């Protein structure tokens, strides 16, 4: 366990909560000191569901420790009486695990009618992803029962869960595609599944597990123990979705079910159009302008691989770099992105990722909410493609990332992220239509906006306008200016003054990096330790950049 300013994964405590809160009639009881019930607040705030989180904290106090008592049995009896669950999952927190109490014996003394499972989510050995995946796999192993296959071909969908990244929307997209293929769903788990549903998992003809972080091990177990084939690919993008559908039909054919391929228009929302607008939209002038703009991608394993391929293969954007914080999936990510990136960044320290972004200065950053913070710091465009997320990434509207519908959503996100950034810079460059208060910057006089009054004929000269100030403030050729310096002193690493940074922000974002580099080179050649607005204008006059 490591304390940090920010962490990409939640605690093991949090991972257990994701599984319990996803399933029906399953409740988590945390044996923890008061204050460790913070997890409840996270789920209540972000999950956008009408129910309270299925979690209770059995508080351990200093008084209890002094008396040698434990409240857990009483808490379990209260939960059973109030909630009537089929299963209670008992977990020790990072604090109480140091007490080395035997929670199995304490749970047995409660005398419950429902099942009780004491789960060893040791926070010193695991974090959110491993804890959630291990608990879900243990539940599948505990309850899945041998049984004949369903009469008609059916599939399981494993992986969508509480607080998953666009999980509810992805599930809708998968359901739509399966319905178009004429397939029925046997079980979706953990989202909305009960213990009875877990027992029925082996009855399916196929298991779909699109996420590497949750559902992968359970799907592999069902294949090894019950012979249920597993489809482990994530259909992110148009071509990957087409290959995913074909692979699904192949696996079902091997199981004895021939699934005819409907026309592609059947997969569209209206049943008449192409299933995705990405292939033609990527060739338009709007999207073609992105073909030379590099992107940096960071996040969990599933979305990093899918988004990286989508950006390069379907939108034509070069990949400046990519990485993941899911270290146990790093080898898989590296294999999948062979030919896309030369050096995969594997780290769970957001400062390391921030330094890489600062070094690369890509036109588009695709990452988590931490990368959004970093991108704002460096004035870069950023879209969130992976957990951890902010509340605005848990939307009510239909915004999947999987399937044909997901391809349109991702393309829209790329387009609006970059073009809205362009709009911001155009406003900076050409003015704000008089909506903001006038800026007062030392050494630069900005004209006061005209008062709101009956229109009168203006005689203000053009040179007094805000746009003209930046042009006319350049030193005249006859004056002494930085451009007149002819000596070549020793190279220095110049720093940017506030007025020069403000002026640089008025340069459109898609050439700002080149302008910054050219001006710094100009300053080094002439020995300017500080790049001021005057130096910037002189460089512009000489270099035309």
N, C-alpha and C positions, 0 to 999 in steps of 0.2 A: 504493500500500500504506500502511495506517495502523495503528499500534499502539494498542491500547486495552485497558482493564481487562477488558472482556467484548466479544465480537463476535457478531453474529447469524449470520454465515456463517463457515465455515472457510476455509482458504487454498485457492488454486488446486491446490496439492499434494494437499489433501484431496479436492477435487472429482474429480481424476484417479483417486485411489484408489477412490472410490465406483464408477466405471465398471469399472475393472479387476477389482475384487473381486466385482462382480456377474456377470461373464461367465465362461463356461467356456473354459479353455485360452487365456486372455489374462492377461498378467502385466505389471505396471508396474515399471520400474526408475527410481529417482530418483537423479540425479547430484547429490549433496548432501554436506555435511559431516556428521560423526558427530553425532548428536543430532536430525537431521531425520527419523529413523526413528520419531519419536513417533506418526506416523499409524498404524503397525501396531498399537500398543497400543490406540488408540481403537477400531479395528475389532474387535480381538480381545475387547475388553471389552463393547462394545455390540451387536454384530451378532447374537449368539445363533445362530451357525452352527457346525457341527462342524469346519470346515476352517480352516487358518491363512490369514491375509490374503494375497492374491495380489500381494504387493509386496516389492521388494528395494531396498536402498539401496546404491548404488555410492559408497563413502566417498571424499571428497576430503580429504586431509590436508595440513598445512603442508609436510611433507617432499616430497610429490608436487609441490606447487607450486614448491618450490625446485629440484627436479630437472627440471621441465618435463615430467613424465610424467602420464598419465591412465589410471586403472584401468578405465574403462568397458568397453573391449573384453573384458578378462578376465572382468569381472562378467557381461557378456552371454553369453559362452560357458559360464560356470558355470550360469547360469539355464537355458539351453537344455538342457544335459546333465542337470540335476537335475529340471526341471519338464516339459520337452518341450512348450512352448506352441506354439500356432498363430501367435500375435502377441505381440510385446513392444513396449510403449509406453514410450519413453524421455522423461524429463522432467527439466529442470533446476530446482533449487530457487531460492528468492529469493537465497540467498548465491552459488551458483555461476553464476547468470545474469550476475553482474557480471564474471565471468572472460571472457565473450564467446568461449567455446570453440566450435568447430564440431563439434557432436555428430553431425551427419549423417556426416561423414567418419570419426569415431571408430567409429560403429556399422557402417559399411561395412567397416572394417578387421577387424571381429570375424569376418567370414566365416560368418555363420549360415545355417542351412537354413530357419528360420522367417522369417515376415515381421517387419520392424522398422519402427516408426513413431515418428519424433521429433516430439513434440507441443510446440508453443510455448505452454506455460501460463505466460505471463509474470505473476508474482505482483504486479508493480507496475501491471498494467492490469486484472486480473480476480481474482475471488474464487471461492468454491466453486461457486455455482450456474452462473455463466457458463462456468467451466472444464469442469464436468461436461456441461452441455448442448452446448457447442461440440465437445468430444471425441466425444460420442456421435453428434452430427450428422455429423462428419467420418468416423466409422467407417461410418455408413449410406451416405454418399456414395461411400465407397471400395469397399464390397463389394456393395451392392445391384445386382442384375443383371436386365435385362429378361427376362420369361418369361410364359408364359400363366397365366391365373388357375386356381386350384384348381377341380376339377370341381364340388364342393359349396361353398356359400357359407362362407367362413372369414374370421376377423378377426385383425388384429394388435393386441396391447396393448403400448403403448410408455410407459415412465415408471417402473414399479416398479424400485427399485434398492437396493443395499446401503446401510444406514443411512437409508433413507427412512422417513418418518413413517407407521407402521402399514402399510407398503407390502405386506408379505406377507399381512396380513389383508385389505387392499383387493383384492389379486389374487384371493384365495379368493372374496370376495364377487362380483367381476366374473365369475369362472368360473362360479359358481352361476347367476347371471342368464342368462349366455349359454347354458349347458346347458339351462336351462328354456325358452329360445327355440328350442332345437334347433340352435344354431350351434356350429361347431367353431373352435378357435383355431389359427391358422397359426403365429405366432411371438409369444412374449413376450420383450421386450428392454428394457433390458439384462439384467434379472434372469434368470439361467440360460441366456442365449443364447450360442451359439458363432458363429464367423465364418461357418460354413455356414448358420446360421439367418439371419444378416443378408443373405446372398445371396438367401434365399427371401422376403424381405419384400414385393417387388412382386407376389407370387402371390396375396395376400389380396384380398378383395372390399371390405374396409373396415379403416381403422386407428382404434383407440380410443386417445386420448392425454388422460387426465383431468387431468394436472398441468401447470400453466403453467410450472413450473420445470424440468422434464425431460421430453423427448419431443415437445414442441410443434414445434420446428423440424424434427426428423426426420420427423414426420407430415406437415408442410406440404411438405417436399421430396418425399416419396413421392407426394403428391397432384399436385404440379406436374410432376414428371418422369415418373411412371408411371401417372397417372390413378387412383390409389387414394384414394377419398374419405376424409376425416378427420372424426371426431367428437371435438371438443375440449372438450366440457362435462364437468364433474365432477358425478356424481349424488350430491350431499350433501343428504339430506333426502328425505321421502316424495314430495312433489309434484315436485321436481327429478328424482327417479329415474323417476317416471312419464313426465315429458316426455323424459327421456334415452332411455328405451326406445322411445317413439314416434318420436323423431328417428332412432334407430338403424334402425328398421324402414323409415322413409322413405328414408334413404340407400341401404339395401340394395335397396329397391324400384326406385330410380332406376338401380341397377346391374343390375337384372334378376332380383332374388330376392325373391319374396313370402314374408314371414315371418309366419305367423299368430300372433295374440296369444292366449296361453293364459289361463285364469282366473287372477286375482291370487293365489288361494290356492296356486297352483303355485310361487310364489316364496318361500313361507314355509319355515321349517326343517322343519316336519312335513308340509308339503304339504296341510294342511287348514285352517289358520288364515289370518287376514289377514296379508299380508306384513310389516306393521309394526304395533306397538301404539301408535305415537305419536298418530294421529288421535284415538282415544278417550281415551288417557291424558292428553292435553293438556287435556281437558275435565273431568277429575276435580278434586276439591277439592285434592288434593295438588299438582297441577301448576298449577291455576288461581291458586294463591296467588303464583306467580311472574310473573303477567301484568303487574304494575305495577313490577317490580324492574328497574332499568336495568343493562345490561351493557356492558362495554368489550372490544373484540376487537382483537388485534394479532398479526401473524405473517406467514407467507409469503402470496403472492397467492391461491393456490388455496383455502386453508383459511379465510382471512379472509372472502372473499366467501361461501363456502358456509356457514360457521358464523353469520355475521351474518344472512343470509337465514333460516336455520333458526330462530334464536332469535326473530326478530320474526314471521316468517310462520307458523311452526308451533307455537311456544310462547307467543307473544304478549308477549315481553319487549321493552320499549323499548331502543333502542340509544343509549347515552350518547356513544359515540365509537368509531372504528375507525381502523386504520392498518396499514401494511406496511413492512417493511424492504427488500423487493425493488423497488428504485427503477425498474428498467427496465420493470416491470409496473404502475407506479403509475397510468398513464393508463387501463389496462384495469380496474383495481380501482375507480378513481373512476367510470368509466362504469357498471360493474356495480352499484355501490352508490348510484347516483343515487336520491334519495328515502329512503334509509336513513340516511345521515350527511351533514351539511352541510359539514364540514371534515375531510377525510381527512388523517391524520397520516402523513407519509412521512419516515422517518428510519432510520438504522442506528446511532443512539446510544441505548443503553438508558437513560441518565440522562434523556433527553428524554421517553421513554415513561413512566418512573417519575414524573416531574413531572406529566405529564398525568393519570396514575392518581391521584396525590395530590390533584390539583385536583378531579377528578370524584367520587372516592370511590364507585364503582359498587358495586352489590350482588354482581355477579359479574364477575370478570376472566377472559377467555379469551385465552391467549397462549402464550409460550414458557417455558422454565425460568427465564429472567430475570424475566418478569412474575410467575412464582410467587414468586420471591425478593422482589420489590417488594410483592406482595400480603401476604406474611407480615409484612413490615415494618409495613404499615398495618392489619393484622388484617382483611384482606378475603378473601373466598372466591375461589379460583382453580382453573381446570382448564386443562391443557396441550392445545393444539389444533394446534400447529405446531412444527417444528424451529426452533432447536436444542432438544434434549431431554435428559432425564436417563435413567439406565439403567432406571428403573421405567416408562418409556414404550416400552420394547422388550420387550414381554411375550410369553410363550409361548402364552397362551390366545388365542382368536379374538376380536379387538377391532377390527373394521374401522370406517372412517369413511364409506366409500362404500356406496351402495345401501340397500335396505330394512333390511338387518341393521345397517348403519352408523347409520341414523336412530335405531334403538333404543339403540345404544351411546351415541350423543351425548346422547340424552334421559336415559338412566340417569346419565351423567356429570354433567349439569347438576343432576339431582335429588339425587344422593348428595353432590356437592360442597356444595350449599347446605344440605341437611338435616343433614349431618354437622357443618357449621359451626354450625347451630342447636343441635345436641346439645352441642357444646362450650360454647356460651353458657348453655345451660340448666344444665349442670354448674356453671359459674361462678356462676350466679345462685342455685341451690337447694342447692348443697353437693356434696361429693364422697363421701358415704356413709362418711366417716371413713377413707378410704383413704390420704389424704395426711397428712403431718405438719402440725401446726397452724402457721398463719402468725402471725408476730409483727410487727405494724406499729406504728410510733411513733404514739402518741395513740389507738390503737384496741385494746382488749383483746379477744382472741379466746379463747373457752373451749377448754380442753384436751379432747381426745376422751376418752370413757369408756374405761377399760382393759378388755381382754378378760378376762372373769371370769364366774363363774356369775351368771345374771340375778338382779338384785335390784330392788326397787321404787325408782324414782328420785324424788327430791323436788326436783330442780334446777328452779328457776323458769324459766318460758319466756323471760324477759328475758335469761337468760345464754346462750341458744343463739346459734350463729353468725349465723343469719338475723335474729334479733331485735336483735343488736348494731347493725346498720346503721340500724335503725329508731329504737332508743332513744337512739342517740348524737346525734340532732338536738338543738339547743339548745332549751330550754323557751321559750315565748313571753315569759315575764317576764325572761329573761336578755338581756344585750346580745349581739346577733348581727348578722351582715352584713345581715340582712333589715331591721334597724331603721334603717339608714342612709337618710336622706331627702335628703341633699344630692346634687347632680348635678355632680360634677367633670368635668373634660375627658375625652373618650373616650380609652381606652387599648386596646392590643392585648394581651389577657391571655395568660399562659402557664399550662400545666397542671402542677400539682404531681404528684409520683408517687402520693400517696394518692388524689388525685382521678382520675387515669388508671386506677388499679386499680379504683376504684369504678365508673367509666364502663364498664369491660369487663364488668361484671355486667349491663348493660343489653342486652337482645336486639339482635342485630346489625341487624335490619331497621328499628329505630327509633333506633339509636345515633347516626347522623349528624344526625338532627333534634334529638335531645337535646343533642348537643355544640353545635350552632349556637344553640339557645335559651339554654343556660347561658352561652356566651360573650357573647351579647347582654345577658343579665342582668348579667354581670360588667362589661361596658363601661359600661352605664348607671349603675352604682354605683361606678365607678372602682376596681375590684379588678384590680390588675396580675397577681396570681397566683390561679388558681382552685385552692383547696384542697378537701378533702373537706367542710369546714364550709360553704364557699361553694356547693358542689354541692348539699348537702342543703337549704340555704336557698333556692336557686333552685327545687328540687323542691317545696318547701312552697308557694312563691308561684305558680309557673307550672303546677304539676301535670305537669311533663314529666320 
